């Protein structure tokens, strides 16, 4: 089972930036499509962005142009660079390997207006 540790969250003003990181254990990291998800209070967890094993990114419409997902297969890490943050981006952010049940504890992102 892959184990995941997210970091990099914090409190930022609207328009600011944050860089989230996810460190994954296991020798099969490079095989997975890695995704970032988020869950705001009272809402269901939602997908934000994914990156294929070869580095091809996919984004929600909301994330396009503001967020950049990337990965380093040698270091077993996936990163979400977030810019132009909005109050509605406030949530706990999680990384998740596709086709697994593995989830970390997440990292809190709070964007003030």
Wavefront OBJ file of the C-alpha trace (Angstrom):
o trace
v 0.000 0.000 0.000
v 1.324 3.395 -1.006
v 1.684 5.857 1.854
v 1.339 9.571 1.212
v 2.346 12.711 3.083
v 1.113 16.085 1.872
v 2.678 19.371 2.896
v 2.889 23.024 1.940
v -0.543 24.279 2.885
v -1.167 27.466 4.806
v -2.995 30.751 5.020
v -2.660 33.104 2.075
v -4.468 36.178 0.799
v -6.521 36.063 -2.358
v -4.255 36.375 -5.367
v -1.382 34.696 -3.579
v 0.450 31.458 -4.249
v 1.214 28.196 -2.510
v 3.212 25.153 -3.461
v 1.904 21.816 -2.249
v 4.036 18.712 -2.164
v 3.209 15.051 -1.782
v 5.777 12.445 -0.849
v 4.878 8.857 -1.632
v 6.392 5.622 -0.452
v 6.856 2.538 -2.567
v 8.790 1.440 -5.594
v 5.814 1.547 -7.966
v 5.138 5.296 -7.735
v 6.034 5.924 -11.359
v 3.297 3.568 -12.548
v 0.464 5.624 -11.128
v -1.404 8.565 -12.462
v -1.134 10.952 -9.504
v -3.939 13.317 -8.670
v -4.636 16.206 -6.361
v -8.075 16.401 -4.792
v -9.602 18.814 -2.323
v -12.433 18.861 0.160
v -14.001 22.031 1.450
v -16.080 22.076 4.640
v -19.501 20.601 4.036
v -18.655 19.552 0.496
v -17.639 16.351 -1.200
v -14.059 15.693 -2.163
v -13.377 16.854 -5.707
v -10.664 16.300 -8.255
v -8.361 19.246 -9.036
v -5.562 17.989 -11.277
v -3.703 14.865 -12.343
v -0.398 14.022 -13.927
v 0.299 10.849 -15.886
v 3.331 8.690 -15.302
v 4.973 10.451 -18.236
v 4.242 13.910 -16.884
v 1.184 14.858 -18.922
v -1.051 17.166 -16.863
v -4.826 17.356 -16.651
v -6.811 20.070 -14.873
v -10.300 21.106 -13.967
v -11.503 24.245 -15.685
v -11.112 26.090 -12.409
v -7.474 25.060 -12.079
v -6.412 25.703 -15.662
v -4.119 28.683 -15.974
v -3.716 29.014 -12.205
v -2.340 25.654 -11.026
v 0.544 23.546 -12.311
v 0.958 19.892 -11.417
v 4.266 18.106 -11.825
v 6.027 14.993 -10.598
v 9.488 13.660 -9.967
v 9.468 9.889 -10.333
v 13.030 9.607 -9.033
v 12.016 11.270 -5.777
v 8.476 9.846 -5.552
v 6.976 13.293 -5.289
v 4.165 15.195 -6.911
v 3.757 18.947 -6.635
v 0.885 21.344 -7.121
v 1.945 24.928 -7.703
v -1.083 27.125 -7.082
v -1.348 30.748 -8.095
v -4.019 33.437 -8.237
v -5.685 31.758 -5.306
v -9.311 32.517 -4.533
v -11.305 32.131 -1.310
v -13.204 29.277 -2.954
v -9.920 27.351 -3.187
v -10.025 26.966 0.592
v -10.019 23.254 1.371
v -7.962 20.342 2.583
v -5.846 19.130 -0.332
v -4.949 15.484 -0.850
v -2.821 13.614 -3.320
v -3.999 10.249 -4.538
v -2.604 7.562 -6.823
v -5.125 6.328 -9.327
v -6.668 2.895 -8.912
v -5.679 2.679 -5.252
v -7.407 3.335 -1.961
v -4.432 5.280 -0.624
v -5.010 8.734 0.861
v -2.852 10.880 3.062
v -3.993 13.213 5.821
v -4.057 16.176 3.513
v -2.816 19.715 3.916
v -5.037 22.692 4.733
v -5.168 25.615 2.332
v -6.987 28.730 3.501
v -7.406 31.731 1.222
v -8.619 34.936 2.792
v -10.454 37.607 0.854
l 1 2 3 4 5 6 7 8 9 10 11 12 13 14 15 16 17 18 19 20 21 22 23 24 25 26 27 28 29 30 31 32 33 34 35 36 37 38 39 40 41 42 43 44 45 46 47 48 49 50 51 52 53 54 55 56 57 58 59 60 61 62 63 64 65 66 67 68 69 70 71 72 73 74 75 76 77 78 79 80 81 82 83 84 85 86 87 88 89 90 91 92 93 94 95 96 97 98 99 100 101 102 103 104 105 106 107 108 109 110 111 112 113
